[in-house]
């Protein structure tokens, strides 16, 4: 009832709510049915028992895989969407507590403040997977409103939704100068369209500089003061400690998973990466975040214990750098099925932070600030190019990879400008490098088939893989 | 007067003087690089341009086609030595393109002196402290690399010369307020380019002469409308000439190789390096700076009114995200304010002149001029 009243008051909220619900139902129903079919010993499970949705992500991501993998992926997806639905229910009760945050601002502090965090790019980020035509529509809205066609399609989809008034109205907005100029600048028209206070966090260009930590800490303290004014009360440090401890549990599971991924054969598939990344962006420090991390870990543990790889005949191990093409959500699966290629690590999910030291307020803030200042992608696109390359070559060695896939999103000016340096660096190290041209959210620029065709050419000519 | 030949003579004189005096030329790429520190005895600051670069084949193999053509032209010019070899390069981490231009320059040419300043996005006390420290490191690196001593005295001398240059440019700019301005936008652009490319000792004397000459001359120039030109980095007087050939007179500007570079003097009554840090963070900001749009917008509106502007042209370099977005916001807000606005997208090298003229003529007609 609360939700119905809320939607009556803010009719635009129905769109993102519907979108999250549709993903939830599409995913969960199949995962649960498969789970029970497996439990009853009905093998092999026939996915055609249920008529799949046209672009059923679970089918794309786990078809033909062991049932426990299907369940883990289904559960992770379902929990992520559950979290969104929960956010919508909470904002229905307390619409004045809704805070929009940009994708690189972690929501822990917003949560600890008793406010409701909604990652602005989160719902638009789902659009291309649930309904590609929706992403196209919002891109067109932004371009028709005069914003550049060469702007990254992520802020374009977001801007399109905001300009159409499709996101529930916030009380305030948090954003930053990371990871790129396009995302950062898009908050000016967002600010004008929404008309609420915006707080921008200034992270230094090179966050690895020794004095950057103190500067970032002061910036985050300013952000907290801003939120305290919005909330009307101070930050509850005990609550923040609880959240940080839950985040630590999630992080411990993730770190163990990253260790297991080094094994040959690799015990998990590439799909865990977007799920892990999304969980850290959307619901870190929550019971749901822990369950997502632990359910994926459990599958990896079981496989590793049995010496079993997710791909039966593992032939290649890839590191994927750059922005994953959301337009082609089955890319990891396809690489695994077509070439026996496991994507052992990707830029976006490579978290390697120390656990948050919750023994004092100072240590907790220090570690949280480090997480805010150095998230994946942001730490790679800022600072000298060594920041972009360092993690990549470290991972290449650590995970015994045999090729690098650079997903070169066309309008990511920052990463595209590093491709020449990346190419030279890979040649020096004799590392096979596949650069995939694509647009992260706009399949009209490069279609999923166009992306796969680039892979085929590379595998045929460079890797000589027939 | 013919400012083209004035600028040519001045360039030759400036380069002769630099050679004779053994001055090292330090190229910089952003209006947030303090030219004072690069204008101490033994050095002179030169804002990097590549006016003769029309194609960028070599640079394109490093910087992507979605990077702005300014950065691609700069890399091409340096790799081809088109603009003559510089003795050093100083960047700011101003935008994604500049940051990666720095990386690619180091990777491809590895110049012996190449620095990048971590420029904050805010202007509060901590940001000033941060930027001050960046400037201390730049000064120390220059001293060490070029075997110089850059103390307060040297910095004060450079501040004085740069402030004088700003004062002269502001005086010249002031003349554009008149009903029949004695200089065109193209002339003004030449004076600005010369000012930020040559040793101040040469350019300041020449600017003083230029002002004296134009102040006393009689002018009767025909034009259809007075316009303000704003937007991305623009260093090419020929671009302004195209606008003026189409019938507009550019009487005011709002871009970083124009008035934004010479507004605001550096304070002279405190520690010189601190005063420099304050001036550069508090000058009229670039769109990459946080929370400054309202001030930037009000400045443009005030300048437009002060200079009797009838229409505003916003030019944005293709692939520049900050100006690409803000240009649109500016356009919407200025139209709401009642200003006719024309938005032009462009590349660094001048091109598409015929189309551009047609659009400007149509704009002037739509304004009823």
Interface residues (C-beta under 8 A of the other chain):
Chain A: X145 X146 X147 X148 X150 X151 X152 X177 X180 X181 X182 X184 X185 X186 X188 X189 X192 X200 X202 X204 X205 X206 X209 X211 X215 X218 X219 X381 X382 X384 X385 X410 X411 X413 X414 X416 X417 X418 X419 X420 X421 X424
Chain B: X61 X62 X63 X64 X66 X67 X68 X71 X93 X95 X96 X97 X99 X100 X101 X102 X103 X104 X107 X116 X118 X119 X120 X121 X122 X126 X127 X130 X133 X287 X288 X290 X291 X293 X318 X319 X321 X322 X324 X325 X326 X328 X329 X331 X332 X343
